[in-house]
Amino acid sequence: MAYVQGFLLAVPQENKAKYKKMAEEALEMFKGYGCIGMQENWGVDVPDGKVTSFPMATKMEEGEVCVFSWVIWPDKETCDKAAEQMTKDMEGQEMPEMPFDGMRMMWGGFEPLVAWGEGSVR
């Protein structure tokens, strides 16, 4: 069964091009570890909430945009092996500068429950 890693973060509007470049480079790397799909989504209609919302969850600041993305793996085992291998491969390397505040990024792993349409995974 497919396994989806979901991500939610806030990116400064001025860093959109840097973020896109970083995401494109990450995609190439993830593909080498077995990723079967990835999508990065730049927020265009992400309202504030009264109780909870994407902006509240990411502690979005003035001038930032909410990004919602996911990486699709064939299964959780492939994802776990990829994470382990990426960690080994990056050992001793300096972490590149991120175009966002990684402390406010959220992520989690999910199994598809209901899927339909172009680009959906099961």
N, CA, C and O atoms as a DFTB+ gen file, in Angstrom:
488 C
 N C O
     1  1       0.843      -1.175       0.000
     2  2       0.000       0.000       0.000
     3  2       0.890       1.241       0.000
     4  3       1.909       1.280       0.690
     5  1       0.508       2.238      -0.764
     6  2       1.274       3.485      -0.824
     7  2       1.350       4.132       0.556
     8  3       0.514       3.887       1.425
     9  1       2.360       4.953       0.731
    10  2       2.589       5.671       1.986
    11  2       2.868       7.123       1.622
    12  3       3.685       7.406       0.745
    13  1       2.189       8.036       2.297
    14  2       2.293       9.459       1.978
    15  2       2.858      10.215       3.164
    16  3       2.342      10.118       4.278
    17  1       3.916      10.963       2.922
    18  2       4.439      11.877       3.937
    19  2       3.866      13.254       3.619
    20  3       4.046      13.769       2.516
    21  1       3.177      13.844       4.590
    22  2       2.605      15.168       4.401
    23  2       3.390      16.212       5.173
    24  3       3.916      15.938       6.252
    25  1       3.463      17.416       4.610
    26  2       4.223      18.509       5.213
    27  2       3.419      19.803       5.172
    28  3       2.684      20.058       4.217
    29  1       3.562      20.609       6.205
    30  2       2.917      21.916       6.282
    31  2       3.941      22.885       6.840
    32  3       4.537      22.623       7.885
    33  1       4.153      24.001       6.156
    34  2       5.147      24.971       6.593
    35  2       4.812      26.358       6.074
    36  3       3.978      26.518       5.184
    37  1       5.469      27.353       6.640
    38  2       5.315      28.744       6.211
    39  2       6.618      29.185       5.559
    40  3       7.702      28.969       6.100
    41  1       6.498      29.811       4.381
    42  2       7.666      30.256       3.622
    43  2       7.513      31.745       3.327
    44  3       6.442      32.174       2.898
    45  1       8.552      32.538       3.545
    46  2       8.469      33.953       3.176
    47  2       8.155      34.097       1.680
    48  3       8.780      33.445       0.843
    49  1       7.190      34.950       1.358
    50  2       6.784      35.179      -0.031
    51  2       8.001      35.452      -0.915
    52  3       8.077      34.970      -2.045
    53  1       8.942      36.222      -0.397
    54  2      10.131      36.591      -1.175
    55  2      11.041      35.398      -1.474
    56  3      11.930      35.503      -2.319
    57  1      10.835      34.277      -0.804
    58  2      11.666      33.083      -1.010
    59  2      11.014      32.040      -1.913
    60  3      11.463      30.895      -1.961
    61  1       9.960      32.425      -2.626
    62  2       9.239      31.454      -3.456
    63  2      10.167      30.770      -4.468
    64  3      10.139      29.545      -4.589
    65  1      10.973      31.523      -5.183
    66  2      11.870      30.933      -6.187
    67  2      12.908      30.027      -5.518
    68  3      13.212      28.952      -6.035
    69  1      13.448      30.449      -4.383
    70  2      14.427      29.625      -3.656
    71  2      13.771      28.334      -3.177
    72  3      14.371      27.261      -3.243
    73  1      12.517      28.449      -2.689
    74  2      11.811      27.264      -2.205
    75  2      11.561      26.296      -3.363
    76  3      11.759      25.089      -3.225
    77  1      11.125      26.834      -4.499
    78  2      10.851      25.984      -5.660
    79  2      12.118      25.245      -6.090
    80  3      12.070      24.047      -6.369
    81  1      13.242      25.946      -6.144
    82  2      14.514      25.325      -6.521
    83  2      14.881      24.217      -5.531
    84  3      15.284      23.127      -5.937
    85  1      14.741      24.497      -4.237
    86  2      15.043      23.504      -3.211
    87  2      14.146      22.270      -3.383
    88  3      14.617      21.137      -3.282
    89  1      12.847      22.498      -3.646
    90  2      11.900      21.393      -3.809
    91  2      12.230      20.561      -5.045
    92  3      12.125      19.335      -5.013
    93  1      12.627      21.217      -6.127
    94  2      12.996      20.484      -7.343
    95  2      14.242      19.625      -7.102
    96  3      14.321      18.495      -7.585
    97  1      15.201      20.155      -6.363
    98  2      16.400      19.381      -6.030
    99  2      16.052      18.216      -5.101
   100  3      16.580      17.114      -5.253
   101  1      15.168      18.465      -4.148
   102  2      14.739      17.399      -3.235
   103  2      14.031      16.288      -4.002
   104  3      14.236      15.107      -3.720
   105  1      13.201      16.662      -4.970
   106  2      12.492      15.662      -5.763
   107  2      13.476      14.725      -6.456
   108  3      13.301      13.507      -6.427
   109  1      14.498      15.283      -7.073
   110  2      15.484      14.438      -7.754
   111  2      16.157      13.488      -6.765
   112  3      16.382      12.317      -7.072
   113  1      16.474      13.998      -5.583
   114  2      17.091      13.158      -4.559
   115  2      16.118      12.062      -4.108
   116  3      16.494      10.893      -4.033
   117  1      14.863      12.440      -3.806
   118  2      13.874      11.469      -3.331
   119  2      13.620      10.384      -4.371
   120  3      13.458       9.217      -4.016
   121  1      13.585      10.752      -5.642
   122  2      13.377       9.761      -6.699
   123  2      14.464       8.691      -6.657
   124  3      14.197       7.514      -6.897
   125  1      15.677       9.104      -6.353
   126  2      16.780       8.155      -6.258
   127  2      16.640       7.184      -5.095
   128  3      17.283       6.134      -5.077
   129  1      15.802       7.532      -4.127
   130  2      15.572       6.667      -2.966
   131  2      14.254       5.892      -3.078
   132  3      13.871       5.189      -2.144
   133  1      13.559       6.016      -4.217
   134  2      12.351       5.229      -4.420
   135  2      11.035       5.969      -4.359
   136  3       9.978       5.345      -4.454
   137  1      11.067       7.272      -4.205
   138  2       9.842       8.076      -4.193
   139  2       9.096       7.887      -5.515
   140  3       9.723       7.845      -6.573
   141  1       7.763       7.773      -5.468
   142  2       6.982       7.593      -6.694
   143  2       6.128       8.813      -7.023
   144  3       5.420       8.817      -8.030
   145  1       6.186       9.839      -6.196
   146  2       5.436      11.057      -6.478
   147  2       5.726      12.127      -5.445
   148  3       6.123      11.833      -4.317
   149  1       5.521      13.370      -5.843
   150  2       5.718      14.487      -4.919
   151  2       4.928      15.671      -5.436
   152  3       4.800      15.859      -6.646
   153  1       4.406      16.459      -4.537
   154  2       3.698      17.672      -4.935
   155  2       3.916      18.751      -3.897
   156  3       3.778      18.514      -2.697
   157  1       4.261      19.948      -4.372
   158  2       4.432      21.129      -3.533
   159  2       3.317      22.096      -3.906
   160  3       3.104      22.363      -5.089
   161  1       2.607      22.622      -2.924
   162  2       1.465      23.501      -3.175
   163  2       1.651      24.819      -2.439
   164  3       1.765      24.843      -1.214
   165  1       1.681      25.925      -3.198
   166  2       1.894      27.274      -2.680
   167  2       0.533      27.873      -2.350
   168  3      -0.326      27.972      -3.226
   169  1       0.328      28.269      -1.113
   170  2      -0.968      28.771      -0.670
   171  2      -1.424      30.031      -1.392
   172  3      -0.663      30.989      -1.525
   173  1      -2.667      30.025      -1.859
   174  2      -3.254      31.209      -2.489
   175  2      -4.545      31.637      -1.798
   176  3      -4.954      32.793      -1.912
   177  1      -5.182      30.729      -1.092
   178  2      -6.420      31.036      -0.375
   179  2      -6.401      30.242       0.927
   180  3      -7.046      29.200       1.042
   181  1      -5.656      30.749       1.898
   182  2      -5.452      30.041       3.160
   183  2      -5.885      30.974       4.289
   184  3      -5.068      31.719       4.830
   185  1      -7.173      30.931       4.644
   186  2      -7.702      31.890       5.621
   187  2      -7.249      31.622       7.057
   188  3      -6.946      30.492       7.440
   189  1      -7.216      32.694       7.824
   190  2      -6.992      32.580       9.264
   191  2      -8.217      31.936       9.887
   192  3      -9.325      32.088       9.373
   193  1      -8.036      31.230      10.971
   194  2      -9.156      30.626      11.675
   195  2      -9.326      31.231      13.045
   196  3      -8.480      31.993      13.513
   197  1     -10.433      30.885      13.687
   198  2     -10.674      31.359      15.054
   199  2     -10.179      30.343      16.075
   200  3      -9.703      30.717      17.147
   201  1     -10.289      29.072      15.749
   202  2      -9.863      28.010      16.661
   203  2      -8.577      27.359      16.156
   204  3      -7.635      27.146      16.920
   205  1      -8.549      27.046      14.860
   206  2      -7.355      26.450      14.258
   207  2      -7.350      26.754      12.765
   208  3      -8.397      27.025      12.178
   209  1      -6.196      26.708      12.165
   210  2      -6.053      26.967      10.731
   211  2      -4.625      26.648      10.325
   212  3      -3.752      26.467      11.174
   213  1      -4.393      26.582       9.025
   214  2      -3.025      26.392       8.554
   215  2      -2.124      27.529       9.033
   216  3      -1.036      27.256       9.540
   217  1      -2.536      28.801       8.893
   218  2      -1.671      29.882       9.386
   219  2      -1.373      29.769      10.883
   220  3      -0.250      30.035      11.311
   221  1      -2.358      29.383      11.670
   222  2      -2.127      29.240      13.112
   223  2      -1.182      28.072      13.389
   224  3      -0.285      28.174      14.226
   225  1      -1.387      26.979      12.688
   226  2      -0.566      25.788      12.920
   227  2       0.906      26.048      12.607
   228  3       1.787      25.533      13.295
   229  1       1.172      26.843      11.578
   230  2       2.555      27.129      11.187
   231  2       3.093      28.401      11.839
   232  3       4.239      28.788      11.610
   233  1       2.256      29.049      12.654
   234  2       2.635      30.341      13.260
   235  2       3.102      31.304      12.173
   236  3       4.113      31.995      12.304
   237  1       2.316      31.318      11.089
   238  2       2.639      32.125       9.922
   239  2       2.765      33.597      10.297
   240  3       1.930      34.142      11.018
   241  1       3.816      34.223       9.800
   242  2       4.087      35.625      10.087
   243  2       3.754      36.486       8.873
   244  3       3.567      35.972       7.770
   245  1       3.683      37.782       9.080
   246  2       3.426      38.731       7.997
   247  2       4.427      38.482       6.865
   248  3       5.627      38.352       7.106
   249  1       3.924      38.417       5.635
   250  2       4.793      38.216       4.477
   251  2       5.105      36.760       4.175
   252  3       5.878      36.470       3.262
   253  1       4.512      35.837       4.934
   254  2       4.738      34.415       4.680
   255  2       3.527      33.779       4.006
   256  3       2.407      34.281       4.094
   257  1       3.779      32.673       3.339
   258  2       2.758      31.915       2.628
   259  2       2.787      30.484       3.155
   260  3       3.851      29.941       3.452
   261  1       1.616      29.888       3.264
   262  2       1.516      28.508       3.726
   263  2       1.797      27.560       2.555
   264  3       1.261      27.741       1.462
   265  1       2.631      26.561       2.788
   266  2       2.938      25.540       1.787
   267  2       2.478      24.194       2.339
   268  3       2.774      23.835       3.478
   269  1       1.747      23.460       1.502
   270  2       1.217      22.148       1.854
   271  2       1.763      21.184       0.810
   272  3       1.519      21.359      -0.384
   273  1       2.492      20.178       1.243
   274  2       3.114      19.293       0.264
   275  2       3.082      17.848       0.731
   276  3       2.796      17.552       1.890
   277  1       3.385      16.957      -0.207
   278  2       3.458      15.551       0.145
   279  2       4.431      14.817      -0.768
   280  3       4.665      15.200      -1.914
   281  1       4.979      13.761      -0.215
   282  2       5.871      12.860      -0.939
   283  2       5.226      11.481      -0.865
   284  3       4.797      11.045       0.203
   285  1       5.162      10.804      -2.000
   286  2       4.505       9.495      -2.063
   287  2       5.559       8.409      -2.265
   288  3       6.421       8.495      -3.139
   289  1       5.455       7.397      -1.431
   290  2       6.357       6.244      -1.485
   291  2       5.529       5.001      -1.812
   292  3       4.326       4.986      -1.552
   293  1       6.143       3.959      -2.375
   294  2       5.382       2.741      -2.669
   295  2       4.788       2.115      -1.411
   296  3       3.717       1.510      -1.449
   297  1       5.514       2.274      -0.273
   298  2       5.060       1.718       1.001
   299  2       5.891       2.342       2.120
   300  3       6.888       3.016       1.858
   301  1       5.483       2.117       3.357
   302  2       6.183       2.698       4.507
   303  2       7.607       2.157       4.618
   304  3       8.523       2.888       4.994
   305  1       7.788       0.902       4.299
   306  2       9.118       0.297       4.384
   307  2      10.115       1.032       3.482
   308  3      11.243       1.302       3.893
   309  1       9.701       1.352       2.263
   310  2      10.574       2.093       1.347
   311  2      10.888       3.468       1.907
   312  3      12.027       3.927       1.825
   313  1       9.893       4.126       2.473
   314  2      10.088       5.447       3.080
   315  2      11.083       5.370       4.234
   316  3      12.000       6.186       4.328
   317  1      10.898       4.396       5.100
   318  2      11.792       4.246       6.255
   319  2      13.230       3.954       5.817
   320  3      14.177       4.513       6.369
   321  1      13.384       3.081       4.827
   322  2      14.725       2.764       4.317
   323  2      15.355       3.994       3.668
   324  3      16.552       4.239       3.818
   325  1      14.548       4.759       2.950
   326  2      15.049       5.982       2.314
   327  2      15.530       6.972       3.366
   328  3      16.593       7.574       3.212
   329  1      14.760       7.145       4.427
   330  2      15.141       8.077       5.494
   331  2      16.454       7.641       6.136
   332  3      17.330       8.465       6.404
   333  1      16.579       6.356       6.377
   334  2      17.805       5.822       6.981
   335  2      19.007       6.042       6.058
   336  3      20.074       6.468       6.501
   337  1      18.818       5.746       4.773
   338  2      19.920       5.896       3.820
   339  2      20.276       7.369       3.604
   340  3      21.453       7.710       3.492
   341  1      19.265       8.242       3.545
   342  2      19.537       9.678       3.384
   343  2      20.360      10.201       4.556
   344  3      21.285      10.993       4.375
   345  1      20.014       9.749       5.754
   346  2      20.751      10.172       6.948
   347  2      22.210       9.743       6.838
   348  3      23.114      10.528       7.125
   349  1      22.440       8.497       6.424
   350  2      23.813       7.999       6.253
   351  2      24.547       8.782       5.164
   352  3      25.702       9.171       5.336
   353  1      23.859       9.006       4.040
   354  2      24.485       9.692       2.908
   355  2      24.840      11.141       3.229
   356  3      25.785      11.689       2.661
   357  1      24.093      11.757       4.130
   358  2      24.320      13.166       4.459
   359  2      25.239      13.341       5.673
   360  3      25.577      14.463       6.049
   361  1      25.632      12.232       6.271
   362  2      26.494      12.287       7.452
   363  2      27.784      13.040       7.134
   364  3      28.451      12.769       6.135
   365  1      28.116      13.984       8.001
   366  2      29.331      14.765       7.818
   367  2      29.182      15.942       6.873
   368  3      30.089      16.766       6.753
   369  1      28.033      16.028       6.197
   370  2      27.788      17.153       5.296
   371  2      27.083      18.269       6.050
   372  3      26.311      18.027       6.977
   373  1      27.361      19.478       5.637
   374  2      26.695      20.619       6.241
   375  2      25.277      20.719       5.683
   376  3      25.062      20.589       4.477
   377  1      24.321      20.950       6.568
   378  2      22.928      21.092       6.150
   379  2      22.788      22.386       5.340
   380  3      23.203      23.450       5.799
   381  1      22.208      22.301       4.140
   382  2      22.047      23.526       3.349
   383  2      21.081      24.498       4.030
   384  3      20.208      24.092       4.797
   385  1      21.254      25.773       3.735
   386  2      20.363      26.786       4.302
   387  2      18.974      26.632       3.693
   388  3      18.831      26.545       2.474
   389  1      17.967      26.601       4.535
   390  2      16.594      26.444       4.085
   391  2      15.953      27.824       3.870
   392  3      16.248      28.764       4.607
   393  1      15.083      27.944       2.866
   394  2      14.416      29.226       2.623
   395  2      13.160      29.413       3.487
   396  3      12.246      30.146       3.110
   397  1      13.123      28.749       4.639
   398  2      11.993      28.842       5.567
   399  2      12.489      28.452       6.952
   400  3      13.602      27.949       7.106
   401  1      11.651      28.689       7.958
   402  2      11.979      28.332       9.338
   403  2      11.559      26.887       9.592
   404  3      10.379      26.600       9.796
   405  1      12.530      25.986       9.576
   406  2      12.249      24.566       9.751
   407  2      11.661      24.207      11.105
   408  3      11.048      23.149      11.251
   409  1      11.838      25.071      12.097
   410  2      11.272      24.807      13.427
   411  2       9.744      24.862      13.409
   412  3       9.092      24.328      14.305
   413  1       9.175      25.507      12.391
   414  2       7.714      25.615      12.308
   415  2       7.123      24.692      11.243
   416  3       5.956      24.831      10.879
   417  1       7.918      23.761      10.750
   418  2       7.427      22.797       9.768
   419  2       6.839      21.592      10.496
   420  3       7.393      21.128      11.493
   421  1       5.724      21.095       9.996
   422  2       5.093      19.891      10.541
   423  2       5.100      18.814       9.475
   424  3       5.056      19.111       8.281
   425  1       5.154      17.575       9.902
   426  2       5.088      16.466       8.961
   427  2       4.520      15.244       9.649
   428  3       4.493      15.145      10.876
   429  1       4.070      14.325       8.828
   430  2       3.544      13.070       9.341
   431  2       3.399      12.075       8.208
   432  3       3.420      12.451       7.036
   433  1       3.251      10.803       8.557
   434  2       3.092       9.747       7.573
   435  2       1.669       9.214       7.570
   436  3       1.046       9.063       8.621
   437  1       1.159       8.928       6.365
   438  2      -0.246       8.553       6.207
   439  2      -0.406       7.421       5.197
   440  3       0.355       7.318       4.234
   441  1      -1.405       6.577       5.431
   442  2      -1.824       5.580       4.448
   443  2      -3.074       6.116       3.771
   444  3      -3.962       6.630       4.452
   445  1      -3.170       6.011       2.444
   446  2      -4.373       6.467       1.757
   447  2      -5.599       5.704       2.266
   448  3      -5.561       4.488       2.452
   449  1      -6.668       6.435       2.483
   450  2      -7.912       5.842       2.970
   451  2      -8.957       5.815       1.860
   452  3      -9.568       4.778       1.603
   453  1      -9.161       6.951       1.207
   454  2     -10.048       7.065       0.053
   455  2      -9.265       7.825      -1.004
   456  3      -8.682       8.868      -0.709
   457  1      -9.243       7.322      -2.227
   458  2      -8.502       7.989      -3.296
   459  2      -9.292       7.896      -4.585
   460  3      -9.880       6.863      -4.902
   461  1      -9.295       8.983      -5.311
   462  2      -9.969       9.013      -6.600
   463  2      -9.336      10.098      -7.450
   464  3      -8.872      11.108      -6.922
   465  1      -9.312       9.907      -8.725
   466  2      -8.911      10.957      -9.649
   467  2      -7.468      10.893     -10.089
   468  3      -6.662      10.104      -9.595
   469  1      -7.181      11.760     -11.040
   470  2      -5.842      11.855     -11.605
   471  2      -4.830      12.192     -10.518
   472  3      -5.023      13.133      -9.748
   473  1      -3.776      11.433     -10.462
   474  2      -2.731      11.684      -9.484
   475  2      -2.967      11.066      -8.118
   476  3      -2.117      11.184      -7.236
   477  1      -4.102      10.410      -7.923
   478  2      -4.353       9.800      -6.617
   479  2      -3.573       8.496      -6.494
   480  3      -3.250       7.849      -7.491
   481  1      -3.280       8.128      -5.264
   482  2      -2.549       6.883      -5.009
   483  2      -3.363       5.986      -4.101
   484  3      -4.167       6.455      -3.296
   485  1      -3.146       4.710      -4.238
   486  2      -3.883       3.742      -3.424
   487  2      -2.922       2.810      -2.732
   488  3      -3.348       1.919      -1.996
